[in-house]
Amino acid sequence: MITHYIIMSSSYSRGKRIALSNLVKEKDYIELKEIVQDIIEKCGKDVSLSTHFVQTDSKSWESVVEKDHFFKGVEVIESKEEFIKLIQKDRILTGLDIAKYILSKVKCTHLKLEKLVYLCFVEYLCQYEKELYKDKIYAYRYGPVADSVYERYKGYGYKEIDDTDIDATDILEMPSRSRILFAEDGVFKIKSIDDTLEKYGFLSAGDLVDLTHKINTPWFLSGKGKISNKEIENDTIKNFLKFQLCHKIAKKSGTIFL
């Protein structure tokens, strides 16, 4: 009998489960443990992994699938390095990942969506002093925008975005909530996003524009009070939050004017 040792995770960029498979001999168990530890060290302690032992009469992956249909549709990755790179890629969120989740919960125009994506970033930065997603954020005429969200949804103008109107490439994507949970600190991120939507999601696009257009906010400071389309730096947001004692403001009033 041949023993297959399988380490599994998910690749959201590929829209499928992925596996790293090794043929096991008795002396290999220590090495296998080291492989798992290396993946955890490089991808994060909260990375989603599962391990499996399957015995078949063949060294082929097809024999594993025949033995247990649970492994059907799983893509086998040839090297540990490639396996780690795929996971690391999906541990980082974009503004578009946040936008898709928001659209699954709140009806939005492009303008409202941009403001909610930005406020989610600010609230998470306020709580954890870490980035929620990696997009650059710009100070546009009607407030802060995340670049990937702007590029994806700008064509909607003032129309409400239909979240069923998706590209063919999106069909393979995992559910937006699962996508966020898979990211680094995903449990904390999804809770922060949900709290932010509860706080701001009922507001109109106009109300949200007013919130983000206050004098001396990061949007204002990035353009020095003018329409600039300049990037809003994280340090600008952090300094403003510290100045406003954001934790006390959030706890006291439930609203941060950004």
C-alpha positions as CSV (number, residue, x, y, z in Angstrom):
1,M,0.0,0.0,0.0
2,I,1.1,3.6,-0.7
3,T,0.4,6.2,1.9
4,H,-0.3,9.8,0.6
5,Y,0.1,12.6,3.1
6,I,-2.0,15.6,1.9
7,I,-1.9,19.2,3.1
8,M,-5.0,21.2,1.9
9,S,-6.0,24.8,1.8
10,S,-8.0,27.1,-0.6
11,S,-6.9,29.4,-3.4
12,Y,-9.4,32.2,-3.8
13,S,-7.6,33.6,-6.8
14,R,-8.0,30.2,-8.6
15,G,-11.4,29.5,-7.2
16,K,-10.6,26.0,-5.9
17,R,-9.1,23.9,-3.2
18,I,-5.4,23.2,-3.5
19,A,-3.3,20.4,-2.1
20,L,0.4,19.6,-1.5
21,S,0.8,15.8,-1.7
22,N,3.7,13.7,-0.4
23,L,4.2,10.0,-0.5
24,V,5.0,8.9,3.1
25,K,7.6,6.5,4.4
26,E,8.0,5.9,8.2
27,K,11.1,8.1,8.4
28,D,9.3,11.0,6.7
29,Y,6.9,12.0,9.6
30,I,9.3,14.5,11.1
31,E,9.9,16.1,7.8
32,L,6.2,16.4,7.2
33,K,5.7,18.1,10.5
34,E,8.4,20.6,9.5
35,I,6.6,21.3,6.2
36,V,3.4,22.1,8.1
37,Q,5.3,24.4,10.5
38,D,7.0,26.2,7.7
39,I,3.7,26.9,6.0
40,I,2.2,28.2,9.2
41,E,5.3,30.4,9.9
42,K,5.1,31.9,6.4
43,C,1.3,32.2,6.0
44,G,0.2,33.0,9.6
45,K,-0.8,31.1,12.6
46,D,-4.5,31.4,11.7
47,V,-4.1,30.1,8.2
48,S,-6.7,27.5,7.2
49,L,-5.0,24.1,6.7
50,S,-6.2,20.5,6.9
51,T,-4.1,17.3,6.7
52,H,-5.1,13.9,5.5
53,F,-3.6,10.4,5.2
54,V,-4.9,8.3,2.3
55,Q,-3.7,4.8,1.4
56,T,-4.0,3.5,-2.1
57,D,-2.4,0.9,-4.4
58,S,-0.8,3.6,-6.6
59,K,1.5,6.7,-6.4
60,S,-0.9,8.7,-8.6
61,W,-3.2,11.5,-7.5
62,E,-6.0,9.8,-9.5
63,S,-5.9,6.9,-7.1
64,V,-6.5,9.3,-4.2
65,V,-9.6,10.7,-5.9
66,E,-10.9,7.3,-6.7
67,K,-10.4,6.2,-3.1
68,D,-12.2,9.3,-1.7
69,H,-14.3,11.7,-3.8
70,F,-13.7,14.4,-1.2
71,F,-10.5,15.2,-3.2
72,K,-12.3,15.5,-6.6
73,G,-11.6,18.9,-8.1
74,V,-8.7,19.7,-5.9
75,E,-5.6,21.1,-7.7
76,V,-2.3,19.5,-6.7
77,I,0.5,22.0,-6.4
78,E,3.9,20.6,-7.3
79,S,6.1,22.4,-4.7
80,K,5.9,23.7,-1.2
81,E,7.1,27.1,-2.3
82,E,4.3,27.5,-4.9
83,F,1.8,26.3,-2.4
84,I,2.9,28.9,0.1
85,K,2.9,31.7,-2.5
86,L,-0.7,30.9,-3.5
87,I,-1.9,31.0,0.1
88,Q,0.1,34.2,0.9
89,K,-1.5,35.9,-2.1
90,D,-5.0,35.2,-0.7
91,R,-4.1,36.3,2.8
92,I,-4.0,39.9,1.6
93,L,-7.3,41.7,0.9
94,T,-8.0,44.3,-1.7
95,G,-10.7,47.0,-1.5
96,L,-12.6,45.0,-4.1
97,D,-12.8,42.1,-1.7
98,I,-14.4,44.4,0.9
99,A,-16.7,46.0,-1.7
100,K,-18.1,42.6,-2.8
101,Y,-18.9,41.7,0.8
102,I,-20.6,45.1,1.4
103,L,-22.7,44.6,-1.8
104,S,-23.9,41.2,-0.4
105,K,-25.4,43.1,2.6
106,V,-26.2,46.7,1.6
107,K,-27.7,48.2,-1.5
108,C,-25.2,50.8,-2.8
109,T,-24.5,53.2,-5.6
110,H,-20.9,53.6,-6.6
111,L,-20.6,56.7,-4.5
112,K,-22.0,55.1,-1.3
113,L,-19.9,51.9,-1.8
114,E,-16.7,53.9,-2.1
115,K,-17.4,55.7,1.2
116,L,-18.3,52.5,3.0
117,V,-15.2,50.7,1.8
118,Y,-13.1,53.7,3.1
119,L,-14.9,53.8,6.4
120,C,-14.3,50.1,6.9
121,F,-10.6,50.8,6.3
122,V,-10.6,53.6,8.8
123,E,-12.4,51.8,11.5
124,Y,-10.1,48.8,11.3
125,L,-7.0,51.0,11.3
126,C,-8.5,52.7,14.4
127,Q,-9.1,49.5,16.3
128,Y,-6.0,47.5,15.3
129,E,-3.5,49.9,13.8
130,K,-3.2,47.6,10.8
131,E,-4.4,47.9,7.2
132,L,-7.7,46.2,6.3
133,Y,-6.7,46.0,2.6
134,K,-3.8,47.0,0.4
135,D,-5.4,49.4,-2.1
136,K,-4.1,53.0,-2.4
137,I,-6.8,55.4,-1.3
138,Y,-7.2,58.7,-3.2
139,A,-8.8,62.1,-2.3
140,Y,-11.3,62.5,-5.2
141,R,-13.8,65.2,-5.6
142,Y,-16.6,63.4,-3.7
143,G,-14.4,61.9,-1.1
144,P,-11.9,59.1,-0.5
145,V,-11.9,56.2,-3.0
146,A,-10.0,52.8,-3.1
147,D,-8.5,52.4,-6.5
148,S,-9.6,48.8,-7.3
149,V,-13.2,49.6,-6.3
150,Y,-13.2,52.8,-8.4
151,E,-12.0,51.0,-11.4
152,R,-14.5,48.1,-11.0
153,Y,-17.7,50.1,-10.4
154,K,-17.2,53.6,-11.8
155,G,-19.3,52.6,-14.8
156,Y,-22.5,52.4,-12.7
157,G,-22.5,56.2,-12.1
158,Y,-25.5,57.1,-9.9
159,K,-27.3,53.7,-10.6
160,E,-27.6,51.2,-7.8
161,I,-25.1,48.4,-8.3
162,D,-26.6,45.1,-9.2
163,D,-24.5,42.4,-7.4
164,T,-25.8,39.8,-9.8
165,D,-24.3,41.7,-12.8
166,I,-20.9,40.0,-12.6
167,D,-18.1,39.1,-14.9
168,A,-17.8,35.6,-16.2
169,T,-14.5,35.3,-14.3
170,D,-16.3,35.9,-11.0
171,I,-18.4,32.7,-11.2
172,L,-15.5,30.7,-9.9
173,E,-14.9,33.0,-6.9
174,M,-15.6,31.8,-3.3
175,P,-18.3,33.6,-1.2
176,S,-17.1,37.1,-0.2
177,R,-17.4,36.4,3.5
178,S,-15.3,33.2,3.3
179,R,-12.8,35.2,1.2
180,I,-12.3,37.7,4.1
181,L,-12.3,35.1,6.8
182,F,-9.4,33.3,4.9
183,A,-7.3,36.5,5.1
184,E,-4.8,37.2,7.8
185,D,-6.8,38.0,11.0
186,G,-9.9,37.3,9.0
187,V,-12.2,36.9,12.1
188,F,-11.3,40.3,13.4
189,K,-11.6,41.9,10.0
190,I,-15.1,40.5,9.3
191,K,-16.3,41.6,12.7
192,S,-14.9,45.1,12.2
193,I,-16.5,45.3,8.8
194,D,-19.9,44.2,10.1
195,D,-19.7,46.7,13.0
196,T,-18.9,49.5,10.5
197,L,-21.8,48.6,8.2
198,E,-24.1,48.5,11.2
199,K,-22.9,52.0,12.1
200,Y,-22.9,53.6,8.6
201,G,-24.7,51.3,6.2
202,F,-28.1,52.9,6.6
203,L,-26.8,56.4,5.6
204,S,-27.3,57.8,2.2
205,A,-24.5,58.5,-0.2
206,G,-24.9,62.2,0.4
207,D,-24.7,61.7,4.2
208,L,-21.5,59.6,3.8
209,V,-20.0,62.3,1.5
210,D,-20.7,64.9,4.2
211,L,-19.0,62.7,6.8
212,T,-15.8,62.3,4.8
213,H,-15.6,66.0,3.7
214,K,-15.1,67.6,7.0
215,I,-12.4,70.2,7.4
216,N,-9.0,68.8,8.5
217,T,-10.0,65.2,7.8
218,P,-7.5,63.0,5.9
219,W,-9.4,63.8,2.7
220,F,-9.1,67.5,3.3
221,L,-5.5,67.4,4.5
222,S,-4.3,65.3,1.5
223,G,-5.5,67.9,-0.9
224,K,-4.9,70.9,1.4
225,G,-8.6,71.7,1.0
226,K,-8.6,71.5,-2.8
227,I,-9.7,68.8,-5.2
228,S,-6.4,67.0,-5.7
229,N,-6.8,63.3,-6.5
230,K,-3.8,62.8,-4.3
231,E,-3.2,59.6,-2.3
232,I,-4.3,59.6,1.3
233,E,-1.4,58.2,3.3
234,N,-2.0,55.9,6.2
235,D,0.0,58.2,8.4
236,T,-2.4,61.0,7.6
237,I,-5.3,58.9,8.8
238,K,-3.4,57.6,11.9
239,N,-2.4,61.1,12.9
240,F,-6.0,62.4,12.6
241,L,-7.3,59.4,14.5
242,K,-4.9,60.1,17.3
243,F,-5.7,63.8,17.4
244,Q,-9.4,63.0,17.6
245,L,-8.9,60.3,20.2
246,C,-10.9,58.1,18.0
247,H,-11.5,55.3,20.4
248,K,-13.3,57.7,22.8
249,I,-15.2,59.3,20.0
250,A,-16.3,56.0,18.6
251,K,-17.4,54.7,22.0
252,K,-19.2,57.9,23.0
253,S,-20.9,59.0,19.8
254,G,-20.7,56.0,17.5
255,T,-19.5,58.1,14.6
256,I,-16.1,59.2,13.3
257,F,-16.2,62.1,10.9
258,L,-13.9,61.1,8.1
